[in-house]
Amino acid sequence: MRRIRQPGPLPSVGSLLNEAGYLGLQERFPRVLVVQAIREQLARERQSGLSGDEDRLSAVGALLADWAAPRLRPVINGTGVVLHTNLGRAPLSRAAAAAAAEIAAGYSNLELDLETGRRGDRSALVEDLLRRLTGAEAALVVNNNAAAVLLALTALGARREVVVSRGQQVEIGGSFRMPDVMRLSGARMVEVGTTNRTRAADYEAAVGPRTAALLRVHTSNFRVTGFTETPPLEELARVARRHGILLLDDLGSGALEPIFDEPTVAESLANADLTTFSGDKLLGGPQAGIALGKSATVGRLVKHPLARAVRVDKMTLAALEVTLRERLLGRASPVASMLSATPTELRRRAGFLMVRLEERGVEASLVEAESAFGGGSLPGRGLPTVLLALDGRASRLAAALRRGAPPVLARVEGNRCCIDLRTVLPGEDDALQDAIEAAVLASRGR
Ligand SMILES: *Cc1c(COP(=O)(O)O)cnc(C)c1O
């Protein structure tokens, strides 16, 4: 770029606005925005002492283009982490996403009973589906599982005591820490047992006149091995029943069918008074918190004023309804399809991509590895996969892929930049190939 040292004073914003190039910008962007961009550019020039008329116009244009560029963008997930929190967890099915878009763009019967014309309840729209799928008596959907747990503890345990094991004081993703949520709810947390061992008798001994509930928290994102003990949920249910208190179960993922040793929704409902889990983990739906359980218990959550503050919005409900119906009809969610992809299928897909890349002069090979569940699900459980490993400097390639269009998130394994096709959605392979070619060129060019 041509840089010249400006000897005299910088031009005024007003005079620049009347120049041809800036008039052109005002045809594409609001005048106030062009003014802001000019001011910002002039301030930079004042600081650096560098300026030039041609550079200035293109710099102002670049600022405007940057401000107008989309920030939240689709990316290709080549990490193999299926429920990647930083990448938005579960991708929705096409139908679920379309339903959210359609409901978002218009009016809907969100809180209106079309039969009677009376006011309806938004959560009731999916309650039938949830009951049919899980056998639960009642259901409530809120903003996310953190909200469901907070609401449950507030509505059922405020100013009373809730007993929880020291081995289950989990932190989920940095901001959700069970002791903090407990404090926020106004429930007093009574800790029992030790980090590695807690018995039913420990819970029993902690129950007193002020106890409202026992709480089990699924240790969804870590694994304690060795000398450990946790009472089965049935035993906790027996303790709760004996003392006439509630058993609350924060499941985290909410596996409807058994997968590895993840606790299932059915097992939880058979024992607990209230079960909570996320909509966007193993269920494969939108971000949501699902609370299931006895009518009396769920009813107390519904009536609590906090329920209004954490209520679910119409786009989420639309996507969740479709996700649940697809589940009921036996159609696999994108998350389920990714989880069930076999190493043979993944090898074929990666091999096909490798051959096509080789034809374009990009060298790669196949490497056996493991994909992860992610999103605080099934820690330490890997799914066998086959990676496409690209030749070249791993960190430089990964950065070039990330900065590409569309951005591709790769994973660096054994000092190589790798793509796990498990999390690359069907239909993304061509875009991925182009992105890899572009990234390889960009990283060679430096
Ligand atoms: C993931 C998780 C949460 C938080 O759920 P969000 O839907 O992310 O709010 C809470 N508890 C457990 C056990 C979890 O695994």
Ligand as a Chemical Component Dictionary entry (heavy atoms), coordinates in Angstrom:
data_LIG
# 
_chem_comp.id                   LIG 
_chem_comp.type                 NON-POLYMER 
_chem_comp.pdbx_formal_charge   0 
_chem_comp.three_letter_code    LIG 
# 
loop_
_chem_comp_atom.comp_id 
_chem_comp_atom.atom_id 
_chem_comp_atom.alt_atom_id 
_chem_comp_atom.type_symbol 
_chem_comp_atom.charge 
_chem_comp_atom.model_Cartn_x 
_chem_comp_atom.model_Cartn_y 
_chem_comp_atom.model_Cartn_z 
_chem_comp_atom.pdbx_ordinal 
LIG C1 C1 C 0 -24.946 -29.490 30.896 1  
LIG C2 C2 C 0 -25.392 -29.603 32.289 2  
LIG C3 C3 C 0 -26.054 -28.544 32.930 3  
LIG C4 C4 C 0 -26.291 -27.235 32.233 4  
LIG O1 O1 O 0 -27.191 -27.380 31.180 5  
LIG P1 P1 P 0 -27.409 -26.192 30.121 6  
LIG O2 O2 O 0 -28.510 -26.684 29.253 7  
LIG O3 O3 O 0 -26.111 -26.006 29.439 8  
LIG O4 O4 O 0 -27.812 -24.984 30.907 9  
LIG C5 C5 C 0 -26.451 -28.713 34.227 10 
LIG N1 N1 N 0 -26.223 -29.858 34.876 11 
LIG C6 C6 C 0 -25.584 -30.900 34.309 12 
LIG C7 C7 C 0 -25.356 -32.157 35.105 13 
LIG C8 C8 C 0 -25.155 -30.804 32.992 14 
LIG O5 O5 O 0 -24.506 -31.827 32.414 15 
# 
loop_
_chem_comp_bond.comp_id 
_chem_comp_bond.atom_id_1 
_chem_comp_bond.atom_id_2 
_chem_comp_bond.value_order 
_chem_comp_bond.pdbx_ordinal 
LIG C1 C2 SING 1  
LIG C2 C3 SING 2  
LIG C2 C8 DOUB 3  
LIG C3 C4 SING 4  
LIG C3 C5 DOUB 5  
LIG C4 O1 SING 6  
LIG O1 P1 SING 7  
LIG P1 O2 DOUB 8  
LIG P1 O3 SING 9  
LIG P1 O4 SING 10 
LIG C5 N1 SING 11 
LIG N1 C6 DOUB 12 
LIG C6 C7 SING 13 
LIG C6 C8 SING 14 
LIG C8 O5 SING 15 
# 
